[in-house]
Structures are given as structure tokens and as C-alpha cells.
């Protein structure tokens, strides 16, 4: 399940994808119903990971470090939540065998979880925050 941390990170990045230049953390928090202190920690993590740049002082705030179509949902989720795999033995980056597993290669559970991980990664790594922003705008202005 996606954590609130990753969900708020995605919301903040989508907000910044639509911002004209630098945006204040307070504005991002208010516009997206994100607790401010939690958002500050998330923005700091995304800045340290190289997805955002920040400027302190008057005229300061945050902006994307690269174009919105070059930042994917998968990157953001991995930075904030860690590996996408539902279990550790199906992870590409944080693999750990299960302690109760006798034969990793013959494990049907692991085999299915590898498929789950691959399907999630396929969607999340092909979906940019620019595309997510467009999807949100299309739904916002769609007739009800």
C-alpha cells in the first residue's frame, strides 16, 4: 500500500509540475491538504535525491530540478517508500530471502510477487508527473 509520505510527495511534485517557477512549501501544503511539517521533511528528501532544487530566503521555495516529463512516479515512490516489491524476496534493490523458504527458485508466492513488482514498476516507471498532472486536469474539467 502506498504510504501517506509517498502520496503527499506525489501530490507536491504534481503541484510543482504546474507551478510557474518557485513555489512556497506553505502554498503546496495548503493547496494539497498536506500537513506542513510532514511536507517539509518530504521536500527535503526529494531535494537530497536531486528531484527538487530549493532556495532559502525572500523569493525562496522549491522547484523541479528537471522537466516534469523526466520525473516518474516510480522514482518518487522509491525515494520516499523504498522498493516497490510487496515482499523482500521479490525486490531488485533490497532482496532478502524469506527465513521460512526452503527453495527460493521453487517458491510460488515469490514467483507471483515478482510479477506484481514488475507490473507495478512498468506502470509507475512509465508515468511521469507531467502525465499525472494532465490526468488530474482532465478529470477536474470533465463533465459530471
N, C-alpha and C positions, 0 to 999 in steps of 0.2 A: 504494500500500500504506500502511496506517495505521502511523505510527511508534510506537515504544515510548513516546515522550513523550505522544502523544495517547491511547494505550491506558491508560497509567498515570493520565493526567488524568481519563479517563472513570471508571476504577476508583475513584479518590479521590472524585470527585463523587458517584458512586453510594453510596459508603460514607457520605459526609456527608448524603446524602438520607435515610439510615436512622438517622442519629445523633440522639440526644436532646440538642440544644443544641450546645455547642462540643466539638470532637474534637481531640486532640493529633496532630500530624504523625507522631510516633513510633508511635502506635497505628494510624493509617491505613497507614503503611508496613509495619508488622509484619503486620497483618491481611490485606493485599493483596499481600504479597511484592514490594514496590516498594523499590528502593534509596533510603535516606533522603535523601542529598544531592540525588539527582535529583528526588525528590518535593518537597523544599524549593523548588527552582527552579520547578517546575511550579506549586505552590501560590502562589508569589509572582506568577507571570504571571497566574494566574486571579484573584488578588486585584486586581492592577493593572487588569485588564479589567473589574472590577466584578461578577464572579460569586461571589466569596467576600468575607467580612469576616474580619479577624484581630484577635486580642487578644494582647498580649505579657504576660509575667509569670505570676504564680501565677493559676491558673484560666483561663489563656490557651489559645489554639488557633485553630481555623478553624471557620467555619460558612457555610452558603449565604447569599448576600446577598438572595436572593429565593426564593419557593417552588420546590420541585423540579420541579413540573409546568410552570414558566415558564422552565426552562433546557433547551435542546435539545442533543442530541449534535452537531448541526451547528455550533452556536455554539462549543462546546468545541474541536472539531477545527479550526475555522478559527483560533481564538485560538492554539492550540498548533502546528498544522502549516501554517497558511496556506490558500490557496484549495483547494477540493475538485476542481477540474478536473484531469484527468490530464495535460493539456498546456497550456502557457501561452496558446495562441491560443483555447482554449475557456473561459478564465477570465472571469468577470464583473468581478472586482475587481482582477486583476493581468494583464490582457490584454497580450500581446506577440505580434506576428505572427512566424511562423517565418521564419528567414532564407532557407530554401530554397523557400519557397512563392511561386509566381508570381501566384496569384489566390485570395485567402482565401475569397471567396464561392463559388468552384467546388471547393474542396478537400473531397474525400470523407472524408478522415481527420478533419479538423476537424468536419465535419458529424456523424459518428458520436460523436466525443468530446464534442460539445455534448449529445447525447442521454445519454451516460454521466453527464456532470456533472449534468444535470437530474434523472436518475433517482436518483442518489446524494443530491442535495440534497433531493429530495422525501421520501425516507425519513428522512434524518438530521435535517431541519428539522421533521419531524412527530413525532419520537421524543424525548420528554422523559427526563430522568434518573430521574424518578419512575416512568415506564413501564418503563425499563430495569431498575430495581431490582425491580419486580414480576415481570418476566420471569425474572430471576435467582432470585428466591424461589420462583417456580412450578417451575422446573427443579430446584431444590435439594430440594424436598419431593415431587417427582413420583415415583411408584412406578417402580422399575427392573426 
